[in-house]
Amino acid sequence: MRSDLNTRLTVEVRLLPDPCLWCWEIRDAERGDLVESSWTGEWTAYDSADEAYSAGRRRLTRLAGR
């Protein structure tokens, strides 16, 4: 299950219109479904796309380790 989860989930970053910050989203690559988001789930945003992507990768690693 874990390896299947790793191959199906991807991290994407998105620019929020207001405030002008970045958030990460973890999506099911096959379905396009949103699995988790830093903005909708935690109200957390980042100053740069790189920072958001790094945080999203860390979260994906924790999800896959379950």
Secondary structure as GFF3:
##gff-version 3
##sequence-region A 1 66
A	DSSP	alpha_helix	2	8	.	.	.	ID=ss1
A	DSSP	beta_strand	9	15	.	.	.	ID=ss2
A	DSSP	beta_strand	22	28	.	.	.	ID=ss3
A	DSSP	beta_strand	34	37	.	.	.	ID=ss4
A	DSSP	alpha_helix	38	42	.	.	.	ID=ss5
A	DSSP	alpha_helix	49	64	.	.	.	ID=ss6
###
